[in-house]
Structures are given as C-alpha cells and as structure tokens.
Amino acid sequence: MPGFGLTLGITVSYLGAMVILPLAAFTTFLTSGTGWSTLWEPRVWSAIRLSLGSALAAAMVDAVLGFVVAWVLVRYTFPGRGFLDALVDLPFALPTAVSGIALTTLFAPGSWLGAITEQWGFSLAYTRWGILIAMIYIGLPFVVRTLQPAIADLPSDWEEAAASLGAGPIVTFWRVTFPSLRPALLTGMSLAFARAVGEYGSIIFIAGNLPHRTEIAPLLIVIKLEQYDYHGAAVIAAIMLLASLGILVTINALHNWQLRWQEGSVA
C-alpha cells in the first residue's frame, strides 16, 4: 500500500510520544520513590473499590439505557428527534464542574427533585447513589454514539428473513438483531467505564467526599498531591491503572470472542 511506511512511522511515533513515554516516566518515578505504605491505607482501598465498582455499575446501566436511546433515535421518526439527538452530546459540551453543580442542584436536599426523594425516605445527593448518577450521566453518550452507526448499518434483510420464517418480533430481536449489535455495545460499555473510572469534576460536588463512604480515588489522588505526597498519589494511580486495565482487557476479550463467534456463524 503506498505510504504505508510513512503512516506507520507517524503512528508509532505518535503512540510513543503520547502513551509509551508517559507510562515509562510514570513507572520510573513509581519504582524509584518511597512511601509504599499507601498500599496499606484502608482509606485508599475504600476509595478504589468505590470508584471501580461504581464505574462498572454505571457502565452496565449505560449499556441498557444507551441501547434504548440509540435504537429509538435510529429506528423511529418523531417530532423533536433532532433535538433529542443533540441533547445526547450535552455531557461532552458541558465542563465537568458545570455538570457536577447542575446534578447537585437537581438532587440536593431542598431542591424540587431532592425534596421528592426525601419524602420517600432516601437521598441521592451526597451518597453513593449520587456518584452512580454522575457516572451514568457522563458515560451515556459513549454507548449511544457507538451503537448508532451499528444499528443504522444493520442489514434489514436479516430481520425480514427471520420474519418470513415465522419468527416473532421478540425472537427476531434476541436471535438476529441483538447478537449483531453486541460487539458495538461492549465497545461503548468499555468507553463509558473508562470515562467514569477517572472522572473527577462532575462527581466531587454531588458525592459528599466523606472518607470510607463517598470519597472516590481521583479525589484522593488530588488530596495526596496537595499534601506533596507525590509518590502516594502515584501508587494510587498505579492501582487504579492496573485494576482498570484488567477490567478493560476482560471486556475486550468478550468483544473479540463475540466477533469470532459472529464470523463463525456467518461462515
């Protein structure tokens, strides 16, 4: 292919400058420092469990909600569809701090929605539920935008063939349509998880930031940096990196298995 050597060189150089060099510098700093006592702090592991668990739960919720939203936007025509489609990108357009303040204003005690939840005996703001809501909010566009092209490119003759063979709408969806969209759904879920696990600005306002309860790992990294404990912050970041990498590798393995299964079924 003409230009392959040049484009490959640019790609490798870009990845080396943007990914490999920062990771190498981070690893060098991590191994050369002291202060590994951060690994045994219960506060650190509580924050990491909260961040990873909430991000994974939010990604699962986004997978369901994002699938429904993408399906409606692609398959149906209705008044206001363009406005709804543009509204999906709102978390991309708003600064994260603005999103966090807006969510806090919406769900905080004393607000019109917060007052309703208080009447039911629970509160969303300043709890783990608030963290989950913020992560769902910022991750939903990734699932929707990943699924929309896949749904639009889905061959309609597959569904027509299933219907001609006597399959009902539900059977056609689960046996024909959904398996074809599963790789895109897993990709969108991975992107939503990756965004949520490192989110800071839109969460700290609604979380409450109580140690061992509603304190997320990114906030704890910032606290360590403000205390000039750079190695402690690096240790927390390394734990988050390894844990996130493990979850992403698992999701990608499922994605690759789905692709191989789909290719085998078509063959």
Secondary structure, DSSP 8 states (H G I E B T S, - for coil): -TTHHHHHHHHHHHHIIIIIHHHHHHHHHHHH---GGGGG-HHHHHHHHHHHHHHHHHHHHHHHHHHHHHHHHHH---TTHHHHHHHTTHHHHS-HHHHHHHHHHHHSTTSHHHHHHHHTT---TTSHHHHHHHHHHHHHHHHHHHHHHHHHTS-HHHHHHHHHTT--HHHHIIIIIHHHHHHHHHHHHHHHHHHHHT--HHHHHHH---TTTT--HHHHHHHHHHTT-HHHHHHHHHHHHHHHHHHHHHHHHHHHHHHHHHHHHH-
